[in-house]
Amino acid sequence: MQLETAPILGFPRAAQLRRQYPIYPFLGLGTTFMGTWAAISLLPINPDPAGALFNSALAMTIGLGITPAIAALRNPQTILRAEHLLVLAPIYWLLLDLLQAAYNLKGVDRQSLEGAFIAIGLFVAGVWISALVRPWELPKAVRSAATHTLTAPLLFRLILMFFSIGIFKFAYACKFNPLLMVFYLGQNRWAAPWARGALGGTDAFLDHLSYFGYLLPALTVLLALRSRKFNARLLVSIVLTLIMAVFLAQGGGRRIIGVIFGAGLLCWILEQRTLNLRRFLVVIASTMLLLTTMQYMLEFRGVGFQALANRDRQELQYKHLHVDDNFLRLGQIVSLVPKTFPFVYENKLLHAGETHSPVLLAGKTHEFRL
């Protein structure tokens, strides 16, 4: 697949992008509306039990997914357009737990659950509406940076530099003692000396250094694609990427591991000229491996990786692919937000403790359970 590029800037013309990577905003708006309407219509009288919202979640999933699926039938790479990724995101982050009957929704009334589905529909409708508007032109500096070619030697130097900066946070906390670093890798996420304190501290800026390590998977993928064969530089890059990933995983942030390796996978997909069956299977297998890794992170982050040695004696906590109780929290937010207190105007928050804390709002004292 060879794209004709625009003059001077080296970017594909917008018309060609629309033809080769199509999106259908009007169809998306229609299916989103139908999916939202169906989800609300299928809400049971008693939505509390786990699995009660399966039909509603399935209807919403079909409504959100059908338009990206139609576009992907024309060109599979179209699924990687930002609009499609944003439209499909609520299926994973909000609806997957409902499809798996992961938890009950006790304490959230039916009206609030309707509001949660409407909120999802409004978000996705906003994405499709934004797709109807012509995007702003990127600044020239950004366009110039995007056209810069990264050679294999430059990629390797970047990997070495970013690893050194990213690992500094962990090494500094252990006084640059490798044995101590390895020891704390086995502890739970709060026991490691590099864990941020409850109130931060003067060294909290060190947390931001690990962000450089987030780039290693994508850079290693690019290095593998730029290298004509497996060599020492690629081997070192893979090892450094895995080391950084283990330290990042010890913190228990599943989204971090998902994002950095997901970025590497997306980078690999975008570098392919076509997506044949073999490459598609590679994507599916890599995604399943990543989701499995994130699931095991959830199991071990409270006890540390040292518990892996005793895992045959312990039962796994989750029997389903756990995301988070995001839909439940969304329903609770919808339930709470309309019940706001009057504006505080010149009054201020006077005190907040741990439980039943008195708060002065609009001249009146209210009790909050925190």
C-alpha positions in Angstrom: 0.0 0.0 0.0 1.7 3.1 -1.2 0.3 6.5 -0.4 0.8 9.5 -2.6 2.2 12.3 -0.5 1.4 16.0 -0.4 3.9 18.4 -1.8 6.7 19.7 0.4 5.4 18.4 3.7 5.5 14.7 2.8 2.1 14.0 4.3 -0.7 12.0 2.6 -3.5 14.2 1.2 -6.6 14.4 3.4 -8.8 13.1 0.5 -6.6 10.1 0.1 -6.7 9.4 3.8 -10.5 9.5 3.8 -10.7 7.1 0.9 -8.1 4.6 2.2 -9.0 4.9 5.9 -12.7 5.7 5.9 -14.9 6.6 8.8 -18.7 7.0 8.8 -19.7 9.6 11.4 -23.4 9.8 10.4 -23.7 6.0 10.5 -21.9 6.1 13.9 -24.3 8.7 15.3 -27.2 6.6 14.2 -25.9 3.3 15.6 -24.9 5.0 18.8 -28.4 6.4 19.3 -29.9 3.0 18.6 -27.5 1.2 20.9 -28.2 3.7 23.7 -32.0 3.4 23.2 -31.8 -0.4 23.2 -29.6 -0.5 26.3 -32.1 1.7 28.2 -35.1 -0.3 26.9 -33.6 -3.6 28.0 -32.9 -2.5 31.5 -34.5 -4.9 33.9 -36.8 -3.9 36.7 -34.3 -5.1 39.2 -30.8 -4.2 37.9 -28.9 -5.1 41.1 -27.8 -8.7 40.6 -24.6 -9.5 38.7 -25.4 -10.2 35.1 -28.7 -8.4 35.1 -27.4 -5.8 32.7 -25.9 -8.2 30.2 -28.5 -7.6 27.5 -28.2 -3.8 27.9 -24.4 -4.0 27.7 -24.6 -6.2 24.7 -26.9 -3.9 22.9 -24.7 -0.9 23.7 -21.6 -2.8 22.5 -23.2 -3.7 19.2 -24.3 -0.1 18.8 -20.8 1.3 19.4 -18.9 -1.4 17.5 -20.9 -1.9 14.3 -19.6 1.3 12.5 -15.9 0.7 13.2 -16.4 -2.9 12.1 -18.0 -1.8 8.8 -15.0 0.5 8.2 -12.6 -2.3 9.1 -14.1 -4.6 6.5 -12.9 -2.1 3.8 -9.5 -1.7 5.3 -8.5 -3.4 8.6 -6.0 -0.7 9.4 -8.9 1.8 9.6 -9.6 0.4 13.1 -6.5 2.2 14.3 -7.9 5.7 13.5 -8.2 7.7 16.7 -11.9 8.1 16.2 -12.5 4.4 16.2 -10.2 3.8 19.2 -12.2 6.4 21.2 -15.5 4.9 20.1 -14.5 1.4 21.1 -12.8 2.3 24.4 -16.0 2.4 26.4 -16.6 -1.3 25.5 -13.5 -2.3 27.4 -13.4 0.2 30.2 -17.2 0.3 31.0 -19.1 -2.5 29.4 -16.8 -5.5 29.6 -17.5 -6.1 33.3 -21.2 -6.1 32.7 -20.8 -8.6 29.8 -18.9 -10.8 32.2 -21.3 -10.4 35.1 -18.3 -9.3 37.2 -20.2 -7.6 40.1 -23.6 -6.5 41.2 -24.9 -3.0 41.1 -26.4 -2.8 44.5 -27.0 0.8 45.7 -27.5 2.3 42.3 -31.1 2.9 41.2 -32.4 2.2 37.8 -32.6 5.9 36.8 -28.9 6.4 37.5 -28.1 3.4 35.4 -30.1 4.9 32.5 -28.0 8.1 33.0 -24.8 6.0 32.8 -25.8 4.5 29.4 -26.8 8.0 28.2 -23.4 9.4 29.4 -21.6 6.7 27.3 -23.8 7.5 24.3 -23.2 11.2 24.6 -19.4 10.7 24.8 -19.4 8.5 21.7 -21.8 10.9 19.9 -19.3 13.7 20.7 -16.5 11.7 19.1 -18.5 11.2 15.9 -19.6 14.9 15.8 -16.0 16.0 16.1 -15.1 13.7 13.2 -17.4 15.9 11.0 -15.3 19.0 11.7 -12.2 19.5 9.7 -9.1 19.0 12.0 -6.8 21.8 12.7 -3.5 21.8 10.9 -0.6 20.7 13.0 2.2 23.2 13.8 5.0 23.1 11.3 7.5 22.1 14.1 5.3 19.0 14.8 5.0 18.1 11.2 8.8 18.4 10.7 9.5 16.2 13.7 7.0 13.6 12.4 8.8 13.3 9.1 12.2 12.7 10.7 13.7 9.3 10.0 14.9 7.3 13.0 17.8 5.1 12.0 18.8 2.0 13.9 21.9 3.5 15.6 19.9 6.6 16.7 17.1 4.4 18.1 19.6 2.3 20.1 21.2 5.5 21.6 17.7 6.7 22.5 16.9 3.4 24.2 20.1 3.5 26.2 19.4 7.1 27.2 15.8 6.6 28.1 16.5 3.5 30.1 19.2 5.2 32.1 16.8 8.1 33.0 13.8 5.8 33.6 15.7 3.4 35.9 17.2 6.2 38.0 14.1 6.5 40.1 14.4 2.9 41.3 18.2 2.8 41.6 18.4 6.1 43.6 15.8 4.8 46.1 18.0 1.7 46.7 21.2 3.7 46.8 22.2 2.1 43.5 22.4 -1.4 45.0 21.3 -3.9 42.3 20.7 -6.7 44.9 18.4 -4.4 46.9 16.5 -3.4 43.7 16.0 -7.1 42.9 14.9 -7.8 46.5 12.2 -5.1 46.5 10.9 -6.3 43.1 9.4 -9.2 45.0 7.7 -7.1 47.6 4.2 -5.6 47.4 3.8 -2.3 45.7 3.7 -0.2 48.9 6.8 -1.9 50.5 9.3 -0.8 47.8 11.4 2.3 48.7 10.6 3.9 45.4 6.9 4.0 46.2 5.6 7.5 46.6 4.5 8.5 50.0 0.9 9.4 50.9 1.7 13.1 50.9 4.5 13.1 48.3 7.8 14.7 49.3 10.7 16.7 48.0 11.8 13.7 45.9 8.4 13.2 44.2 9.8 14.6 41.0 11.8 11.3 40.6 8.5 9.6 39.8 8.3 11.5 36.6 11.7 10.1 35.4 10.1 6.7 34.9 8.0 8.2 32.1 11.1 7.9 29.9 10.9 4.2 30.3 7.4 4.2 28.8 8.9 4.7 25.4 11.2 1.7 25.4 8.7 -0.9 23.9 7.8 1.3 21.0 11.5 2.2 20.3 12.5 -1.4 20.5 9.8 -2.4 18.0 11.1 0.3 15.7 14.7 -0.9 16.2 13.6 -4.4 15.3 11.9 -3.2 12.1 14.9 -1.1 11.2 17.4 -3.8 11.8 17.9 -6.3 9.0 18.7 -9.1 11.4 18.7 -10.0 15.0 21.9 -8.5 16.5 23.5 -7.5 19.8 21.8 -4.0 19.8 18.4 -5.5 19.5 19.1 -8.1 22.2 20.3 -5.4 24.6 17.2 -3.3 23.8 14.8 -6.2 24.5 16.5 -7.0 27.8 16.4 -3.3 28.9 12.8 -3.0 27.9 11.8 -6.1 29.9 13.8 -4.9 32.9 12.0 -1.5 32.8 8.7 -3.3 32.4 9.2 -5.4 35.5 10.0 -2.4 37.6 7.0 -0.5 36.3 4.8 -3.6 36.9 5.9 -3.8 40.5 4.0 -0.6 41.1 0.8 -2.3 40.2 -0.4 0.2 37.6 -1.9 -2.1 35.0 -2.8 0.7 32.7 0.9 1.7 32.4 1.9 -1.8 31.2 -1.1 -1.9 28.9 -0.3 1.5 27.4 3.4 1.1 26.9 3.2 -2.4 25.3 0.0 -1.4 23.5 1.9 1.5 22.0 4.6 -0.9 20.9 2.0 -3.2 19.3 0.3 -0.2 17.5 3.7 0.9 16.3 4.3 -2.5 14.8 0.8 -2.5 13.1 1.2 0.9 11.6 4.6 -0.1 10.1 2.9 -2.9 8.2 1.8 -2.1 4.7 -1.0 -4.6 4.9 -2.7 -6.7 7.5 -2.9 -10.3 6.3 -4.2 -13.2 8.3 -0.8 -14.1 9.8 -0.3 -10.5 11.1 -3.8 -10.3 12.3 -3.3 -13.5 14.4 -0.1 -12.0 15.8 -2.1 -8.9 16.9 -4.8 -11.1 18.6 -2.2 -13.3 20.3 -0.2 -10.3 21.5 -3.3 -8.6 22.9 -4.4 -11.7 24.8 -0.9 -12.1 26.2 -0.9 -8.5 27.3 -4.4 -8.8 28.9 -3.2 -12.0 30.7 -0.2 -10.2 32.1 -2.3 -7.3 33.3 -4.6 -9.8 35.0 -1.8 -11.5 36.9 -0.5 -8.0 37.9 -3.8 -7.5 39.7 -3.4 -10.8 41.5 0.1 -10.2 42.8 0.4 -6.4 43.3 -0.9 -6.7 46.8 1.5 -9.5 47.9 4.4 -9.0 45.6 5.9 -11.1 42.9 7.6 -13.3 45.5 4.2 -15.0 45.9 4.7 -16.5 42.5 6.6 -19.4 44.1 3.5 -20.3 46.2 0.9 -19.6 43.6 0.1 -23.3 43.3 -1.2 -23.3 46.9 -3.4 -20.2 46.5 -6.5 -19.6 44.6 -6.7 -16.8 42.1 -8.9 -13.9 43.3 -10.6 -13.1 40.0 -12.4 -15.6 37.8 -13.0 -13.1 35.0 -11.0 -10.6 33.0 -11.1 -7.8 35.5 -11.1 -4.2 34.3 -12.4 -2.1 37.1 -15.8 -1.3 38.6 -16.0 1.8 36.3 -19.6 1.3 35.3 -20.7 1.1 38.9 -18.8 4.3 39.7 -20.2 6.0 36.7 -23.7 5.1 37.9 -22.9 6.4 41.4 -21.6 9.7 39.9 -24.8 10.1 37.9 -26.8 9.5 41.0 -24.8 12.0 43.1 -24.2 14.9 40.7 -27.8 16.1 40.4 -27.9 16.1 44.2 -25.3 18.8 44.6 -25.3 21.4 47.4 -25.9 25.1 46.6 -22.9 27.1 45.5 -20.5 28.0 48.3 -19.9 31.5 47.1 -17.8 33.2 49.7 -17.9 30.3 52.1 -15.1 27.8 52.2 -14.4 24.2 53.1 -13.5 24.4 56.8 -12.7 20.9 57.8 -12.6 17.3 56.4 -11.6 14.4 58.6 -11.7 10.6 58.0 -15.4 9.8 58.8 -18.5 11.8 59.3 -16.6 15.0 58.6 -18.4 18.3 59.1 -18.2 20.6 56.1 -19.5 24.1 55.8 -21.2 24.6 52.5 -23.4 27.7 51.7 -23.4 28.7 55.3 -24.7 25.3 56.5 -22.8 22.4 58.1 -23.3 19.0 56.5 -22.0 15.6 57.5 -20.1 13.6 54.9 -19.0 10.0 55.2 -15.5 9.8 53.5 
